[in-house]
Structure formats: structure tokens, C-alpha cells
Amino acid sequence: MENAVYLLLIATSVVCVGVIGWRAWMLQWNKVVPPTLTEALTECRTAEDLKIVRRLCDENPSPLGRLIRLTSDRLELPKEENMDSLETAARHEVVHLERGLVVLEVIVGIAPLLGLVGTIAGMMTVFGDLGQTGLNDAAKLAQGIALILRATLAGLLIAIPSLIFWSYFSKKVEVLAVEMETICDEFIRRQYRDRK
């Protein structure tokens, strides 16, 4: 039983490291909000500038690029309709940015519980052996208790970094979503104002 718990803890830690690396790679600021695109958006005033922006959106596939491309392709629609479709697409992009974070959240909950299961299973073994042999060697009992507490420690050592990175990535997604919303809002306002 204890070995199965340790194998589960190892598998949990491998998944945790994998998700952290994957999200760290995918949530880089420049991958979500490419600087070349944001610079082009601030200078987008004419139809020629709009063509450049569309080209940059295609060349820099990113959540912001997809939102701007969608919006720029629908400029012939009334502003309210364009804003509605942008909001729907933005929610979809935020869901994509949040991918994998639920795995970290689950690991935060199950890693300490797996450690506790390992501790309880180890205690059952130690005290079962103690019941058969008696309390002849206190040093052996102390070694057994130290061994079983390692499962709890392992669970906590997995859960704590998972919690830190889950919190960090959740906040980063929130900040990126606000940044994209601001950029898209300014772009739409400027495009419809310039068309009047």
C-alpha cells in the first residue's frame, strides 16, 4: 500500500512539473500580447495600416492577434455587434489561457491527502508489527515513525509549489485578459471613431 502511495506521489509531482513548464511557456507575455502587434495597433489609423495589422495578426498567432483579426474583419458591422462577438471570442481565449490550471488546483488538494494516506498506511504497518513483536526496541519504532512521516512531507512538498504556481498563473491570466481587453477596446473605439 505504501509503495502505491509513493508511486502516486511521484506521478503527481511529474504531472505538476509538466503542467508548470507548459503553462510557463504558453503564458509568456510576448506569446500572448506580441509587442510588434501592439505597436502596430497604436499607430493604426488608415486602411493601409489596417492591412499591416491584419498581416501581423496572421504572422504572430496569439490570443491578441486572433481577437484583433476577428474584430478587424467585422468592422463593417455595427460597433455593438462587433463588441459582442469580441467578448465571446475573448472569453474563449481566456479559457484557453487557463488550460492546465485546474490540474494544478487538483494537485494542491490531492497531494497532501495522498501523503496522509501514505502516513496512515505506514502507521498501520508499524503498529501492526509492534503488536506482534512488542515494544522491545524504541529506536526501531522511532525509525518506523520517521519513515511513515515522509509520505506527509512528500505530499506537502508537492502541494506547496503547486499552490504557488497555480496562484501565480491564475493572476497572470487575469492580467493578460485585462491587457488584451484594453488593447482591443482602444482599437475598436479608434476604428469606429475614424470611420465617422
N, C-alpha and C positions, 0 to 999 in steps of 0.2 A: 504493500500500500504506500509506504513512504517513498519508494523508488518511483512509483507512478506520479506521486505529487511533485517530486523533484523534476521529473521529465516534463510535466505540465508547466512548472515554473520556468524551466529552460525554454520551452516552446513559447511561452508568454513573453519572455524577455526578448527572444529573437523577433517575434512579431512586433513588439514595441519598438525595437531599434529600427526595424524595417520601415514602419509607418513614420517614425520621426524623420528618418533620412528622406523618405519620399515626399513628405509634406514640406520639409525644409527646402528641398529642391524646387518643388512646384510653387511655393509661396514666396519666391524671391520677388522683390518689388519690381525689378526690371522685366520679369516674365509676365507679370500681371498688368503693370502700367508702364509700357515701354517709353523711355524718355524721348525717343525720336518722334513718336506719335503725339505725345503731349505737347512738344514744341510746335509741331505742325498744326495742332488744333488751336493753339493760342494765336497763330497767325492766319488762320483760315477765314478769309473774307470773300473771296471771289469764287466763281465756278471752277477756275483753273486750280485754285488752292484746294477746293473740294476733291478734285481728281487726284491730287497729290495725297490727300488724306486717305482716300479710298485705296490707293496703291499701297500706302504704308500699312493700312489695316490688313491687306492681303499678304504683305511681306512679313509682318510681325504678328503671327497668330497669337492672340492673347485675349483674355476676357474683355479688356477695354477695347481692343481692336474689333472684336465681334459686336460689341454694343454700338460702337461708333459706326461701323459698317451698316448695321441694321437701321440705325437712325438716319444715316445719310442716304440710304436707298429709299427711305419713306418720306422724304422732305416734301413731296407733292401732296401728302395727306395733311389734313388739319393738324395743328400743333397738339391738340388734346389726344387724338388718336395715336400720333407718333409717341407721345409721352406714355400712354397706356401700354403700347407694345414694348417700349423700352423698359418699363417697370417689370413687366412679365419676364422679359429676357434677362434683366438684371437679377431677379430672384433665382432664375435658373443658373446663372453664372455663380452666384454666391453659394448655391447648393454644391456646385462642382468644386468650389474652393474649399468647402467644408468636408469634402470626401476624406474618409480615413480618420477624422477626428473622433467619431463615435467609437472606433476601435480603441483609441487611447482612453476614452472615457470608461469603456467597459473594463479595460485592463486596470485602471485605477480602482475599480470596485472588486474585481475578482482576484488580483494578485495577493492582497492581504488575506483574503478568505482561503485561497489555496495554501498560503503559509500557515494559517491557523489549522487547516485540515491536516497538513503535514505534522504540525506540532502535536495535535491530538492523537494522530495515528502513532507517532513516536512515543508519546506518553503511555499509550495503551501497551505498546511492546515492552517498554522499560518497566512499567509497573507489573505487567504480566510476568516478566522474568523475575522481578523482585518477589512476587508472591510465591514463586516456585523455589527460589534459592534462599530467600530471607535477606535480611539487611546485614550481610557479613562484611561487605566492602563499600564504605561510604564514598570512596574515590571513584569506584566504578559507577555508582549511582549519579554522582556529580557529572561524570563524563557523558553518561546517557542523557541527562537533562540538557547539558550544553549542546549535545548533538541534535536533539529534537528542537531546540530553540532556533537553530539555524534556518529551519523552514520559515519561521515567522520573520526572521531577519531578511531572508531572501525575498519573501513576498513584499515586505516594506521597501526594500531596495529597488524593486521593480515598480511599485506603485508611486513612489515619490517622484522620480523623474518623469513618469507618465503624466502625473498631475501637473507638473511644471510645464511640460511641453504642450499638453492639452490646453492649459490656460493661455500660454503664450500664443499658440497658433489660433485659438479662438479670438483673441484680441486682435491679432494681426489680420484675420479675415474681416473683422468688423472695421478696422481702419482702412483696409483696401477697398471695402464696399463703399464707405463714405467718400473716399477719394474718387472712385470711379463715378459715383453719383454726382459729385460736384463737377467733375470734368464734363460729363455728359449733359448735365443741366446747363452749364455755361455754353456748351457747343450748340445745343438746341435753341436756347434763347438768342444767341448771336445769329444763327442761321435764319430764324423766323423774323427777327428784327431787321436784318439786312434785306430780306425779301419784300418788306413792305414798301 
